[in-house]
């Protein structure tokens, strides 16, 4: 199987890229690598979940014996190993993405980019929920910096590109995925939506979303390194397998933090959201 295409999913962390990656990775022609930059942690002595497949742990049929021969051949190796022509990478670090884009341009591999955007207030709330001791102003500043760098990456991207709103992915899933499969020039497969019924081998990514696969496929619990934190246990324990739109920021985000976000980043956030209203 020859590598035909690499699809990058960019955007801010906590924007739903794991969900989108798992859905696309459920297509017969796609393999979702997760956050492929974490390949550098594979086989390290660290007990971190970043050093192994999130579904299988160390004994993974894809990553368990995976040795990267040349950083430039990462996606080619994955295509050969998984026998899929399209590799999905949801690493969101602009520096990693730019490096991979430069490598793949020289190899004349078709490049595509999906910019998944989520309301910045939801992203900030998720970050503060995960990192409770974080300084809100610093979290907001980091979000602004990341979005500006991602915007630049998107504007300069040499291949086909598309912007997708997380809200549309969560609320109008079939229509949104049909738009994306058309963009990727592959057929829409209805079974993609039930991503939790498919086999996956992601590196990194959102543990809560991935836990739905364990809920559906109980046998995977034995080896999976996934452990829900207390902050997520209450939410995902009763979470349906089906996609659920997460708007917890509306009730959880401190009004003072919301005011600070509007002051620092409101215009940037509104500009992007307004772009989708015009579509």
Secondary structure, DSSP 8 states (H G I E B T S, - for coil): ----EEEEEES-TTSSHHHHHHHHTTSTTEEE-BSGGGGGGTT-S---GGGSBTTTBTS-TTTTT---S-GGGHHHHHHHHHT-SEEEE----HHHHHHHHHHHHHHT-EEEEEEEE--HHHHHHHHHHHSTTS-HHHHHHHHHHHHHHHHHHHHH--SEEEEEEHHHHHHSHHHHHHHHHHHTT----GGGG-GGGS----BS--HHHHHHHHHH-GGGGGT------HHHHHHHHS--SS-----THHHHS-HHHHHHHHHHHHHHHHHHHHHHHT-
